[in-house]
Amino acid sequence: MEEYDYCIVGMGAIGGLFAHFLSHRRVLGITRRRSHAEALRGGLVVETPGGERVLRIPVKWWGEGVEEGCRTVIVAVKSYDAAEAVRQAARLEPRLMVVAQNGFGGLEEAERLLGSGRAAAAVITYGVTRISDSRIRVAGIGEILLGHRGKPHPLTRLLVEDLVKGGCSARLVGDVEPYRWLKAIANAAINPVSAILGVHNGFLIESPEAQRLLDLVVGEATRVAEALGVALPEDPLAYTLDVVRKTYSNYSSMLQDLERRGRTEINEITGYIVEAGRRLGVPTPINEALLLLVRGAERWRRLRRGSS
């Protein structure tokens, strides 16, 4: 049985980003759809500010049976699919599983199945967009942070080293939880506001009304994190505004999901924050309003899709 250094479960924008940086190692891509795997067998086109490259790695889809050995599995799927993808990936018996998702849920499931020592999280600030099944666009400068909520695994450090060798800005952090919350707070502000307004990220700092919404969302979510005892590594509002500036011309993944009349990650980001606030007695009325608005927009687009 062939063993790969890295198996990437989910070959969309984030999975493609990992494949791009890790292509100098033995990498296997794994998809949920046969059509996606077939499209990638012709190569993944990666657009970067420095030009295009065509990346060719072996790709399989779950339906044909994945029996290869995987030293490290990277789960890079939408947040609402993360827990199920983790359960599928655990059958590959990796020594380390890394969950790369917005919001919460996947790392918690990986820790439940494998233990905190074999489950790590990746926090990604690169701006990357899926153009099609076989093309992604990497825009701007970002980084990948990797870490555990417990004792780190040696393979996590090796992953960081391999990412850096591939041209990625990556680093290992001692406790990943504060960084997960920092990214979640920024996502909770940028994604739903841009999705409801239907605007590129940069408009959120051009419009006084939109920026005020960002301030309110970040303030509520920060109070929830503090009530949980999370010590954020930097000022969350300054971080959020910096993300907006670095992704100025990008359209958020949540807006893209709505425009495709698909499901969004609102429950795993904003929904998680609202529910945690309820448990802790921390009011989150602005976040809850955005949660309801995006859920309503999802429902409306599903009805339109069904009638078209």
C-alpha positions as protocol buffer text, in pm:
chain_id: "A"
residue {
  index: 1
  type: MET
  ca { x: 0 y: 0 z: 0 }
}
residue {
  index: 2
  type: GLU
  ca { x: 138 y: 336 z: -105 }
}
residue {
  index: 3
  type: GLU
  ca { x: 189 y: 593 z: 170 }
}
residue {
  index: 4
  type: TYR
  ca { x: 171 y: 966 z: 111 }
}
residue {
  index: 5
  type: ASP
  ca { x: 326 y: 1242 z: 317 }
}
residue {
  index: 6
  type: TYR
  ca { x: 3 y: 1442 z: 294 }
}
residue {
  index: 7
  type: CYS
  ca { x: -352 y: 1357 z: 195 }
}
residue {
  index: 8
  type: ILE
  ca { x: -567 y: 1664 z: 137 }
}
residue {
  index: 9
  type: VAL
  ca { x: -937 y: 1601 z: 190 }
}
residue {
  index: 10
  type: GLY
  ca { x: -1127 y: 1864 z: -5 }
}
residue {
  index: 11
  type: MET
  ca { x: -961 y: 2015 z: -310 }
}
residue {
  index: 12
  type: GLY
  ca { x: -1138 y: 2349 z: -325 }
}
residue {
  index: 13
  type: ALA
  ca { x: -973 y: 2684 z: -257 }
}
residue {
  index: 14
  type: ILE
  ca { x: -800 y: 2595 z: 71 }
}
residue {
  index: 15
  type: GLY
  ca { x: -716 y: 2238 z: -27 }
}
residue {
  index: 16
  type: GLY
  ca { x: -570 y: 2368 z: -351 }
}
residue {
  index: 17
  type: LEU
  ca { x: -366 y: 2622 z: -155 }
}
residue {
  index: 18
  type: PHE
  ca { x: -212 y: 2346 z: 58 }
}
residue {
  index: 19
  type: ALA
  ca { x: -144 y: 2135 z: -253 }
}
residue {
  index: 20
  type: HIS
  ca { x: 24 y: 2437 z: -415 }
}
residue {
  index: 21
  type: PHE
  ca { x: 267 y: 2479 z: -124 }
}
residue {
  index: 22
  type: LEU
  ca { x: 323 y: 2106 z: -59 }
}
residue {
  index: 23
  type: SER
  ca { x: 363 y: 1985 z: -417 }
}
residue {
  index: 24
  type: HIS
  ca { x: 734 y: 1915 z: -357 }
}
residue {
  index: 25
  type: ARG
  ca { x: 624 y: 1634 z: -122 }
}
residue {
  index: 26
  type: ARG
  ca { x: 421 y: 1318 z: -188 }
}
residue {
  index: 27
  type: VAL
  ca { x: 64 y: 1452 z: -190 }
}
residue {
  index: 28
  type: LEU
  ca { x: -272 y: 1287 z: -264 }
}
residue {
  index: 29
  type: GLY
  ca { x: -585 y: 1492 z: -322 }
}
residue {
  index: 30
  type: ILE
  ca { x: -920 y: 1347 z: -214 }
}
residue {
  index: 31
  type: THR
  ca { x: -1256 y: 1483 z: -331 }
}
residue {
  index: 32
  type: ARG
  ca { x: -1619 y: 1409 z: -251 }
}
residue {
  index: 33
  type: ARG
  ca { x: -1740 y: 1427 z: -613 }
}
residue {
  index: 34
  type: ARG
  ca { x: -1619 y: 1209 z: -900 }
}
residue {
  index: 35
  type: SER
  ca { x: -1653 y: 1500 z: -1143 }
}
residue {
  index: 36
  type: HIS
  ca { x: -1423 y: 1710 z: -927 }
}
residue {
  index: 37
  type: ALA
  ca { x: -1157 y: 1437 z: -920 }
}
residue {
  index: 38
  type: GLU
  ca { x: -1181 y: 1394 z: -1296 }
}
residue {
  index: 39
  type: ALA
  ca { x: -1142 y: 1769 z: -1353 }
}
residue {
  index: 40
  type: LEU
  ca { x: -831 y: 1776 z: -1133 }
}
residue {
  index: 41
  type: ARG
  ca { x: -668 y: 1484 z: -1312 }
}
residue {
  index: 42
  type: GLY
  ca { x: -601 y: 1729 z: -1593 }
}
residue {
  index: 43
  type: GLY
  ca { x: -419 y: 1951 z: -1342 }
}
residue {
  index: 44
  type: LEU
  ca { x: -506 y: 2229 z: -1099 }
}
residue {
  index: 45
  type: VAL
  ca { x: -440 y: 2577 z: -1234 }
}
residue {
  index: 46
  type: VAL
  ca { x: -312 y: 2805 z: -956 }
}
residue {
  index: 47
  type: GLU
  ca { x: -325 y: 3178 z: -1032 }
}
residue {
  index: 48
  type: THR
  ca { x: -86 y: 3385 z: -820 }
}
residue {
  index: 49
  type: PRO
  ca { x: 36 y: 3746 z: -841 }
}
residue {
  index: 50
  type: GLY
  ca { x: 355 y: 3605 z: -997 }
}
residue {
  index: 51
  type: GLY
  ca { x: 176 y: 3411 z: -1271 }
}
residue {
  index: 52
  type: GLU
  ca { x: 3 y: 3078 z: -1328 }
}
residue {
  index: 53
  type: ARG
  ca { x: 118 y: 2724 z: -1267 }
}
residue {
  index: 54
  type: VAL
  ca { x: -46 y: 2392 z: -1347 }
}
residue {
  index: 55
  type: LEU
  ca { x: -19 y: 2157 z: -1053 }
}
residue {
  index: 56
  type: ARG
  ca { x: -50 y: 1785 z: -1116 }
}
residue {
  index: 57
  type: ILE
  ca { x: -90 y: 1551 z: -821 }
}
residue {
  index: 58
  type: PRO
  ca { x: -272 y: 1217 z: -785 }
}
residue {
  index: 59
  type: VAL
  ca { x: -641 y: 1267 z: -706 }
}
residue {
  index: 60
  type: LYS
  ca { x: -907 y: 1020 z: -592 }
}
residue {
  index: 61
  type: TRP
  ca { x: -1266 y: 1054 z: -479 }
}
residue {
  index: 62
  type: TRP
  ca { x: -1416 y: 877 z: -178 }
}
residue {
  index: 63
  type: GLY
  ca { x: -1652 y: 665 z: -390 }
}
residue {
  index: 64
  type: GLU
  ca { x: -1372 y: 475 z: -561 }
}
residue {
  index: 65
  type: GLY
  ca { x: -1222 y: 371 z: -229 }
}
residue {
  index: 66
  type: VAL
  ca { x: -920 y: 542 z: -78 }
}
residue {
  index: 67
  type: GLU
  ca { x: -689 y: 280 z: 67 }
}
residue {
  index: 68
  type: GLU
  ca { x: -359 y: 466 z: 52 }
}
residue {
  index: 69
  type: GLY
  ca { x: -167 y: 536 z: 370 }
}
residue {
  index: 70
  type: CYS
  ca { x: -145 y: 898 z: 481 }
}
residue {
  index: 71
  type: ARG
  ca { x: 109 y: 1017 z: 735 }
}
residue {
  index: 72
  type: THR
  ca { x: -73 y: 1349 z: 776 }
}
residue {
  index: 73
  type: VAL
  ca { x: -427 y: 1423 z: 663 }
}
residue {
  index: 74
  type: ILE
  ca { x: -534 y: 1783 z: 601 }
}
residue {
  index: 75
  type: VAL
  ca { x: -911 y: 1833 z: 608 }
}
residue {
  index: 76
  type: ALA
  ca { x: -997 y: 2141 z: 402 }
}
residue {
  index: 77
  type: VAL
  ca { x: -1372 y: 2144 z: 343 }
}
residue {
  index: 78
  type: LYS
  ca { x: -1657 y: 2382 z: 415 }
}
residue {
  index: 79
  type: SER
  ca { x: -1731 y: 2412 z: 788 }
}
residue {
  index: 80
  type: TYR
  ca { x: -2069 y: 2240 z: 764 }
}
residue {
  index: 81
  type: ASP
  ca { x: -1900 y: 1933 z: 609 }
}
residue {
  index: 82
  type: ALA
  ca { x: -1598 y: 1933 z: 842 }
}
residue {
  index: 83
  type: ALA
  ca { x: -1717 y: 1691 z: 1112 }
}
residue {
  index: 84
  type: GLU
  ca { x: -1824 y: 1427 z: 858 }
}
residue {
  index: 85
  type: ALA
  ca { x: -1504 y: 1473 z: 657 }
}
residue {
  index: 86
  type: VAL
  ca { x: -1301 y: 1426 z: 976 }
}
residue {
  index: 87
  type: ARG
  ca { x: -1486 y: 1101 z: 1047 }
}
residue {
  index: 88
  type: GLN
  ca { x: -1415 y: 976 z: 694 }
}
residue {
  index: 89
  type: ALA
  ca { x: -1052 y: 1084 z: 708 }
}
residue {
  index: 90
  type: ALA
  ca { x: -999 y: 913 z: 1043 }
}
residue {
  index: 91
  type: ARG
  ca { x: -1046 y: 579 z: 864 }
}
residue {
  index: 92
  type: LEU
  ca { x: -714 y: 645 z: 688 }
}
residue {
  index: 93
  type: GLU
  ca { x: -550 y: 614 z: 1033 }
}
residue {
  index: 94
  type: PRO
  ca { x: -318 y: 913 z: 999 }
}
residue {
  index: 95
  type: ARG
  ca { x: -56 y: 991 z: 1259 }
}
residue {
  index: 96
  type: LEU
  ca { x: -171 y: 1355 z: 1247 }
}
residue {
  index: 97
  type: MET
  ca { x: -491 y: 1524 z: 1130 }
}
residue {
  index: 98
  type: VAL
  ca { x: -498 y: 1898 z: 1055 }
}
residue {
  index: 99
  type: VAL
  ca { x: -835 y: 2071 z: 1024 }
}
residue {
  index: 100
  type: ALA
  ca { x: -842 y: 2386 z: 811 }
}
residue {
  index: 101
  type: GLN
  ca { x: -1186 y: 2546 z: 833 }
}
residue {
  index: 102
  type: ASN
  ca { x: -1365 y: 2867 z: 916 }
}
residue {
  index: 103
  type: GLY
  ca { x: -1546 y: 2865 z: 1249 }
}
residue {
  index: 104
  type: PHE
  ca { x: -1569 y: 2567 z: 1480 }
}
residue {
  index: 105
  type: GLY
  ca { x: -1660 y: 2199 z: 1486 }
}
residue {
  index: 106
  type: GLY
  ca { x: -1401 y: 2009 z: 1284 }
}
residue {
  index: 107
  type: LEU
  ca { x: -1111 y: 2031 z: 1529 }
}
residue {
  index: 108
  type: GLU
  ca { x: -1342 y: 1931 z: 1814 }
}
residue {
  index: 109
  type: GLU
  ca { x: -1446 y: 1617 z: 1622 }
}
residue {
  index: 110
  type: ALA
  ca { x: -1085 y: 1532 z: 1534 }
}
residue {
  index: 111
  type: GLU
  ca { x: -985 y: 1563 z: 1900 }
}
residue {
  index: 112
  type: ARG
  ca { x: -1275 y: 1337 z: 2000 }
}
residue {
  index: 113
  type: LEU
  ca { x: -1166 y: 1066 z: 1755 }
}
residue {
  index: 114
  type: LEU
  ca { x: -786 y: 1095 z: 1771 }
}
residue {
  index: 115
  type: GLY
  ca { x: -704 y: 1287 z: 2087 }
}
residue {
  index: 116
  type: SER
  ca { x: -570 y: 1641 z: 2112 }
}
residue {
  index: 117
  type: GLY
  ca { x: -211 y: 1527 z: 2050 }
}
residue {
  index: 118
  type: ARG
  ca { x: -294 y: 1401 z: 1699 }
}
residue {
  index: 119
  type: ALA
  ca { x: -540 y: 1678 z: 1606 }
}
residue {
  index: 120
  type: ALA
  ca { x: -420 y: 2021 z: 1494 }
}
residue {
  index: 121
  type: ALA
  ca { x: -586 y: 2327 z: 1344 }
}
residue {
  index: 122
  type: ALA
  ca { x: -476 y: 2555 z: 1062 }
}
residue {
  index: 123
  type: VAL
  ca { x: -570 y: 2924 z: 1066 }
}
residue {
  index: 124
  type: ILE
  ca { x: -533 y: 3073 z: 718 }
}
residue {
  index: 125
  type: THR
  ca { x: -524 y: 3439 z: 620 }
}
residue {
  index: 126
  type: TYR
  ca { x: -432 y: 3397 z: 253 }
}
residue {
  index: 127
  type: GLY
  ca { x: -695 y: 3533 z: 17 }
}
residue {
  index: 128
  type: VAL
  ca { x: -779 y: 3238 z: -208 }
}
residue {
  index: 129
  type: THR
  ca { x: -1080 y: 3191 z: -436 }
}
residue {
  index: 130
  type: ARG
  ca { x: -1211 y: 2882 z: -611 }
}
residue {
  index: 131
  type: ILE
  ca { x: -1277 y: 2980 z: -973 }
}
residue {
  index: 132
  type: SER
  ca { x: -1380 y: 2633 z: -1091 }
}
residue {
  index: 133
  type: ASP
  ca { x: -1318 y: 2268 z: -1005 }
}
residue {
  index: 134
  type: SER
  ca { x: -974 y: 2294 z: -1163 }
}
residue {
  index: 135
  type: ARG
  ca { x: -870 y: 2656 z: -1100 }
}
residue {
  index: 136
  type: ILE
  ca { x: -801 y: 2866 z: -790 }
}
residue {
  index: 137
  type: ARG
  ca { x: -674 y: 3220 z: -746 }
}
residue {
  index: 138
  type: VAL
  ca { x: -433 y: 3318 z: -467 }
}
residue {
  index: 139
  type: ALA
  ca { x: -446 y: 3694 z: -412 }
}
residue {
  index: 140
  type: GLY
  ca { x: -238 y: 3903 z: -177 }
}
residue {
  index: 141
  type: ILE
  ca { x: -13 y: 3810 z: 113 }
}
residue {
  index: 142
  type: GLY
  ca { x: -119 y: 3590 z: 401 }
}
residue {
  index: 143
  type: GLU
  ca { x: 4 y: 3316 z: 631 }
}
residue {
  index: 144
  type: ILE
  ca { x: -88 y: 2977 z: 770 }
}
residue {
  index: 145
  type: LEU
  ca { x: -72 y: 2928 z: 1146 }
}
residue {
  index: 146
  type: LEU
  ca { x: -66 y: 2573 z: 1280 }
}
residue {
  index: 147
  type: GLY
  ca { x: -110 y: 2451 z: 1635 }
}
residue {
  index: 148
  type: HIS
  ca { x: -286 y: 2231 z: 1887 }
}
residue {
  index: 149
  type: ARG
  ca { x: -500 y: 2288 z: 2193 }
}
residue {
  index: 150
  type: GLY
  ca { x: -271 y: 2046 z: 2375 }
}
residue {
  index: 151
  type: LYS
  ca { x: 84 y: 1918 z: 2339 }
}
residue {
  index: 152
  type: PRO
  ca { x: 209 y: 1966 z: 1980 }
}
residue {
  index: 153
  type: HIS
  ca { x: 285 y: 1668 z: 1755 }
}
residue {
  index: 154
  type: PRO
  ca { x: 629 y: 1654 z: 1586 }
}
residue {
  index: 155
  type: LEU
  ca { x: 459 y: 1616 z: 1246 }
}
residue {
  index: 156
  type: THR
  ca { x: 295 y: 1958 z: 1291 }
}
residue {
  index: 157
  type: ARG
  ca { x: 638 y: 2120 z: 1300 }
}
residue {
  index: 158
  type: LEU
  ca { x: 738 y: 1917 z: 993 }
}
residue {
  index: 159
  type: LEU
  ca { x: 427 y: 2041 z: 810 }
}
residue {
  index: 160
  type: VAL
  ca { x: 526 y: 2400 z: 887 }
}
residue {
  index: 161
  type: GLU
  ca { x: 876 y: 2334 z: 754 }
}
residue {
  index: 162
  type: ASP
  ca { x: 738 y: 2176 z: 436 }
}
residue {
  index: 163
  type: LEU
  ca { x: 498 y: 2467 z: 379 }
}
residue {
  index: 164
  type: VAL
  ca { x: 782 y: 2716 z: 417 }
}
residue {
  index: 165
  type: LYS
  ca { x: 997 y: 2516 z: 172 }
}
residue {
  index: 166
  type: GLY
  ca { x: 709 y: 2542 z: -74 }
}
residue {
  index: 167
  type: GLY
  ca { x: 703 y: 2922 z: -52 }
}
residue {
  index: 168
  type: CYS
  ca { x: 433 y: 2962 z: 213 }
}
residue {
  index: 169
  type: SER
  ca { x: 448 y: 3201 z: 505 }
}
residue {
  index: 170
  type: ALA
  ca { x: 374 y: 2955 z: 786 }
}
residue {
  index: 171
  type: ARG
  ca { x: 448 y: 2928 z: 1156 }
}
residue {
  index: 172
  type: LEU
  ca { x: 378 y: 2706 z: 1455 }
}
residue {
  index: 173
  type: VAL
  ca { x: 188 y: 2856 z: 1749 }
}
residue {
  index: 174
  type: GLY
  ca { x: 184 y: 2718 z: 2102 }
}
residue {
  index: 175
  type: ASP
  ca { x: -192 y: 2732 z: 2164 }
}
residue {
  index: 176
  type: VAL
  ca { x: -407 y: 2757 z: 1853 }
}
residue {
  index: 177
  type: GLU
  ca { x: -732 y: 2849 z: 2030 }
}
residue {
  index: 178
  type: PRO
  ca { x: -674 y: 3226 z: 2056 }
}
residue {
  index: 179
  type: TYR
  ca { x: -591 y: 3238 z: 1684 }
}
residue {
  index: 180
  type: ARG
  ca { x: -900 y: 3035 z: 1593 }
}
residue {
  index: 181
  type: TRP
  ca { x: -1111 y: 3286 z: 1784 }
}
residue {
  index: 182
  type: LEU
  ca { x: -934 y: 3586 z: 1633 }
}
residue {
  index: 183
  type: LYS
  ca { x: -1001 y: 3454 z: 1281 }
}
residue {
  index: 184
  type: ALA
  ca { x: -1361 y: 3360 z: 1373 }
}
residue {
  index: 185
  type: ILE
  ca { x: -1429 y: 3712 z: 1501 }
}
residue {
  index: 186
  type: ALA
  ca { x: -1299 y: 3863 z: 1177 }
}
residue {
  index: 187
  type: ASN
  ca { x: -1504 y: 3614 z: 972 }
}
residue {
  index: 188
  type: ALA
  ca { x: -1816 y: 3690 z: 1177 }
}
residue {
  index: 189
  type: ALA
  ca { x: -1776 y: 4058 z: 1091 }
}
residue {
  index: 190
  type: ILE
  ca { x: -1659 y: 4049 z: 730 }
}
residue {
  index: 191
  type: ASN
  ca { x: -1847 y: 3755 z: 580 }
}
residue {
  index: 192
  type: PRO
  ca { x: -2211 y: 3819 z: 675 }
}
residue {
  index: 193
  type: VAL
  ca { x: -2195 y: 4197 z: 633 }
}
residue {
  index: 194
  type: SER
  ca { x: -2036 y: 4171 z: 287 }
}
residue {
  index: 195
  type: ALA
  ca { x: -2275 y: 3889 z: 191 }
}
residue {
  index: 196
  type: ILE
  ca { x: -2589 y: 4081 z: 291 }
}
residue {
  index: 197
  type: LEU
  ca { x: -2471 y: 4402 z: 124 }
}
residue {
  index: 198
  type: GLY
  ca { x: -2343 y: 4214 z: -181 }
}
residue {
  index: 199
  type: VAL
  ca { x: -2012 y: 4402 z: -186 }
}
residue {
  index: 200
  type: HIS
  ca { x: -1639 y: 4336 z: -210 }
}
residue {
  index: 201
  type: ASN
  ca { x: -1450 y: 4341 z: 119 }
}
residue {
  index: 202
  type: GLY
  ca { x: -1301 y: 4684 z: 65 }
}
residue {
  index: 203
  type: PHE
  ca { x: -1642 y: 4850 z: 72 }
}
residue {
  index: 204
  type: LEU
  ca { x: -1666 y: 4762 z: 441 }
}
residue {
  index: 205
  type: ILE
  ca { x: -1408 y: 5029 z: 522 }
}
residue {
  index: 206
  type: GLU
  ca { x: -1530 y: 5272 z: 257 }
}
residue {
  index: 207
  type: SER
  ca { x: -1881 y: 5284 z: 402 }
}
residue {
  index: 208
  type: PRO
  ca { x: -1921 y: 5440 z: 751 }
}
residue {
  index: 209
  type: GLU
  ca { x: -2238 y: 5234 z: 803 }
}
residue {
  index: 210
  type: ALA
  ca { x: -2067 y: 4906 z: 714 }
}
residue {
  index: 211
  type: GLN
  ca { x: -1764 y: 4986 z: 929 }
}
residue {
  index: 212
  type: ARG
  ca { x: -1992 y: 5063 z: 1223 }
}
residue {
  index: 213
  type: LEU
  ca { x: -2146 y: 4717 z: 1179 }
}
residue {
  index: 214
  type: LEU
  ca { x: -1797 y: 4565 z: 1186 }
}
residue {
  index: 215
  type: ASP
  ca { x: -1725 y: 4750 z: 1512 }
}
residue {
  index: 216
  type: LEU
  ca { x: -2043 y: 4619 z: 1675 }
}
residue {
  index: 217
  type: VAL
  ca { x: -1999 y: 4260 z: 1560 }
}
residue {
  index: 218
  type: VAL
  ca { x: -1636 y: 4247 z: 1670 }
}
residue {
  index: 219
  type: GLY
  ca { x: -1723 y: 4398 z: 2010 }
}
residue {
  index: 220
  type: GLU
  ca { x: -1991 y: 4139 z: 2084 }
}
residue {
  index: 221
  type: ALA
  ca { x: -1783 y: 3841 z: 1966 }
}
residue {
  index: 222
  type: THR
  ca { x: -1480 y: 3963 z: 2162 }
}
residue {
  index: 223
  type: ARG
  ca { x: -1684 y: 3974 z: 2482 }
}
residue {
  index: 224
  type: VAL
  ca { x: -1791 y: 3612 z: 2419 }
}
residue {
  index: 225
  type: ALA
  ca { x: -1429 y: 3504 z: 2370 }
}
residue {
  index: 226
  type: GLU
  ca { x: -1323 y: 3684 z: 2687 }
}
residue {
  index: 227
  type: ALA
  ca { x: -1605 y: 3517 z: 2883 }
}
residue {
  index: 228
  type: LEU
  ca { x: -1468 y: 3182 z: 2765 }
}
residue {
  index: 229
  type: GLY
  ca { x: -1125 y: 3279 z: 2899 }
}
residue {
  index: 230
  type: VAL
  ca { x: -965 y: 3314 z: 2555 }
}
residue {
  index: 231
  type: ALA
  ca { x: -676 y: 3562 z: 2555 }
}
residue {
  index: 232
  type: LEU
  ca { x: -679 y: 3702 z: 2202 }
}
residue {
  index: 233
  type: PRO
  ca { x: -327 y: 3747 z: 2060 }
}
residue {
  index: 234
  type: GLU
  ca { x: -396 y: 4097 z: 1922 }
}
residue {
  index: 235
  type: ASP
  ca { x: -664 y: 4363 z: 1904 }
}
residue {
  index: 236
  type: PRO
  ca { x: -955 y: 4197 z: 1717 }
}
residue {
  index: 237
  type: LEU
  ca { x: -1089 y: 4514 z: 1554 }
}
residue {
  index: 238
  type: ALA
  ca { x: -747 y: 4618 z: 1425 }
}
residue {
  index: 239
  type: TYR
  ca { x: -696 y: 4261 z: 1299 }
}
residue {
  index: 240
  type: THR
  ca { x: -1035 y: 4260 z: 1123 }
}
residue {
  index: 241
  type: LEU
  ca { x: -967 y: 4592 z: 951 }
}
residue {
  index: 242
  type: ASP
  ca { x: -624 y: 4468 z: 845 }
}
residue {
  index: 243
  type: VAL
  ca { x: -783 y: 4158 z: 690 }
}
residue {
  index: 244
  type: VAL
  ca { x: -1026 y: 4383 z: 502 }
}
residue {
  index: 245
  type: ARG
  ca { x: -739 y: 4591 z: 367 }
}
residue {
  index: 246
  type: LYS
  ca { x: -537 y: 4285 z: 263 }
}
residue {
  index: 247
  type: THR
  ca { x: -839 y: 4131 z: 87 }
}
residue {
  index: 248
  type: TYR
  ca { x: -972 y: 4464 z: -42 }
}
residue {
  index: 249
  type: SER
  ca { x: -1084 y: 4345 z: -385 }
}
residue {
  index: 250
  type: ASN
  ca { x: -1197 y: 3997 z: -273 }
}
residue {
  index: 251
  type: TYR
  ca { x: -1557 y: 3884 z: -250 }
}
residue {
  index: 252
  type: SER
  ca { x: -1609 y: 3684 z: 68 }
}
residue {
  index: 253
  type: SER
  ca { x: -1676 y: 3312 z: 49 }
}
residue {
  index: 254
  type: MET
  ca { x: -2015 y: 3370 z: 214 }
}
residue {
  index: 255
  type: LEU
  ca { x: -2119 y: 3612 z: -59 }
}
residue {
  index: 256
  type: GLN
  ca { x: -1999 y: 3366 z: -324 }
}
residue {
  index: 257
  type: ASP
  ca { x: -2198 y: 3088 z: -157 }
}
residue {
  index: 258
  type: LEU
  ca { x: -2514 y: 3298 z: -159 }
}
residue {
  index: 259
  type: GLU
  ca { x: -2467 y: 3396 z: -521 }
}
residue {
  index: 260
  type: ARG
  ca { x: -2434 y: 3027 z: -612 }
}
residue {
  index: 261
  type: ARG
  ca { x: -2756 y: 2971 z: -413 }
}
residue {
  index: 262
  type: GLY
  ca { x: -2561 y: 2737 z: -191 }
}
residue {
  index: 263
  type: ARG
  ca { x: -2524 y: 2678 z: 179 }
}
residue {
  index: 264
  type: THR
  ca { x: -2307 y: 2918 z: 380 }
}
residue {
  index: 265
  type: GLU
  ca { x: -2090 y: 2869 z: 689 }
}
residue {
  index: 266
  type: ILE
  ca { x: -2299 y: 3110 z: 898 }
}
residue {
  index: 267
  type: ASN
  ca { x: -2400 y: 2846 z: 1156 }
}
residue {
  index: 268
  type: GLU
  ca { x: -2041 y: 2735 z: 1221 }
}
residue {
  index: 269
  type: ILE
  ca { x: -1916 y: 3094 z: 1260 }
}
residue {
  index: 270
  type: THR
  ca { x: -2184 y: 3337 z: 1377 }
}
residue {
  index: 271
  type: GLY
  ca { x: -2418 y: 3066 z: 1505 }
}
residue {
  index: 272
  type: TYR
  ca { x: -2143 y: 2927 z: 1728 }
}
residue {
  index: 273
  type: ILE
  ca { x: -2070 y: 3273 z: 1869 }
}
residue {
  index: 274
  type: VAL
  ca { x: -2438 y: 3346 z: 1935 }
}
residue {
  index: 275
  type: GLU
  ca { x: -2493 y: 3010 z: 2105 }
}
residue {
  index: 276
  type: ALA
  ca { x: -2181 y: 3053 z: 2321 }
}
residue {
  index: 277
  type: GLY
  ca { x: -2303 y: 3400 z: 2418 }
}
residue {
  index: 278
  type: ARG
  ca { x: -2639 y: 3254 z: 2524 }
}
residue {
  index: 279
  type: ARG
  ca { x: -2472 y: 2994 z: 2744 }
}
residue {
  index: 280
  type: LEU
  ca { x: -2248 y: 3253 z: 2904 }
}
residue {
  index: 281
  type: GLY
  ca { x: -2506 y: 3528 z: 2940 }
}
residue {
  index: 282
  type: VAL
  ca { x: -2326 y: 3759 z: 2694 }
}
residue {
  index: 283
  type: PRO
  ca { x: -2572 y: 3949 z: 2470 }
}
residue {
  index: 284
  type: THR
  ca { x: -2502 y: 3924 z: 2095 }
}
residue {
  index: 285
  type: PRO
  ca { x: -2799 y: 4103 z: 1928 }
}
residue {
  index: 286
  type: ILE
  ca { x: -2608 y: 4226 z: 1620 }
}
residue {
  index: 287
  type: ASN
  ca { x: -2454 y: 3886 z: 1554 }
}
residue {
  index: 288
  type: GLU
  ca { x: -2793 y: 3723 z: 1599 }
}
residue {
  index: 289
  type: ALA
  ca { x: -2952 y: 3966 z: 1353 }
}
residue {
  index: 290
  type: LEU
  ca { x: -2685 y: 3885 z: 1094 }
}
residue {
  index: 291
  type: LEU
  ca { x: -2734 y: 3513 z: 1160 }
}
residue {
  index: 292
  type: LEU
  ca { x: -3106 y: 3542 z: 1088 }
}
residue {
  index: 293
  type: LEU
  ca { x: -3053 y: 3760 z: 782 }
}
residue {
  index: 294
  type: VAL
  ca { x: -2806 y: 3519 z: 620 }
}
residue {
  index: 295
  type: ARG
  ca { x: -3023 y: 3218 z: 704 }
}
residue {
  index: 296
  type: GLY
  ca { x: -3317 y: 3400 z: 546 }
}
residue {
  index: 297
  type: ALA
  ca { x: -3112 y: 3479 z: 235 }
}
residue {
  index: 298
  type: GLU
  ca { x: -3010 y: 3112 z: 211 }
}
residue {
  index: 299
  type: ARG
  ca { x: -3373 y: 3001 z: 230 }
}
residue {
  index: 300
  type: TRP
  ca { x: -3483 y: 3253 z: -34 }
}
residue {
  index: 301
  type: ARG
  ca { x: -3213 y: 3142 z: -275 }
}
residue {
  index: 302
  type: ARG
  ca { x: -3297 y: 2775 z: -222 }
}
residue {
  index: 303
  type: LEU
  ca { x: -3662 y: 2852 z: -305 }
}
residue {
  index: 304
  type: ARG
  ca { x: -3555 y: 3038 z: -618 }
}
residue {
  index: 305
  type: ARG
  ca { x: -3329 y: 2752 z: -719 }
}
residue {
  index: 306
  type: GLY
  ca { x: -3613 y: 2507 z: -670 }
}
residue {
  index: 307
  type: SER
  ca { x: -3848 y: 2709 z: -888 }
}
residue {
  index: 308
  type: SER
  ca { x: -3598 y: 2772 z: -1170 }
}
